Amino acid sequence: MELNSNLTEKGKKDLPLVLRAQSGDQSAFKELLTKYRNPVRFLVMRMISNTDDVEDVTIDTFGKAFSNINSYAPDYAFSTWLFRIATNRCIDHIRKKRLTTLSLSHTYVSDDGEYEGMDIASNTLDPEEETIKMQKNKLMRSFVEKLKPNYRILVELRYFDELSYEEIAEKLSLPVGTVKAQLFRARDFLANHITKSNISL
């Protein structure tokens, strides 16, 4: 692959890593993920207001990028290519959200020829509820950060990444029974932290 002289120093530094990934080197994929996960997440957060969707779109971005890694050519920096993918995934996500949204002011014609409004119950949170939910999520994460590292990892995998007990056991090379027992203790510690804080979640 010919090196483009217009590449920035950052682009030139990333290129050997990208070439390793293109050859199937799994450690290269891991390094790229570690290096760019936060920058991609920050970009996604600027485009998507719902914090619950940010991680999904971030992961989706890397899935798309890594599955198409061989289509990358060093005409520009890898980061530029990756951020373009992230932007496109955000746009796709926003479009899908809009397609599934019904206008509450939608009307139809009744059998009598009269225009009738549709009374539709919204499944989404209003701005105030969304703010409260975000605050609670941040607060919960702050409590999780106070746990011992082994317990914190288990809680994050189970409740933030939503992995099953079996997936966690495989990921951490632990028996499923050990995962369940340690998660039980982790929940106890977490409950104690919350109780001592006198904050209702």
Buried (B, 14 or more C-beta within 10 A) or exposed (E): EEEBEEBEEEBBEBBEBBBBBBEEEEEBBEBBBEBBBEEBBEBBBEBBEBEEBBBBBBBBBBEBBEEEBEEBEBEBBBBBBBBEBBBEBBEEBBEEEEEEEEEEEEEEEEEEEEEEEEEEEEEEEEEEEBEEBBEEBEBBEEBBEEBEEEBBBBBBBBBEEEBEBEBBBEEBEBEEEBBBEBBEBBBEBBEEBBEEEEEEE
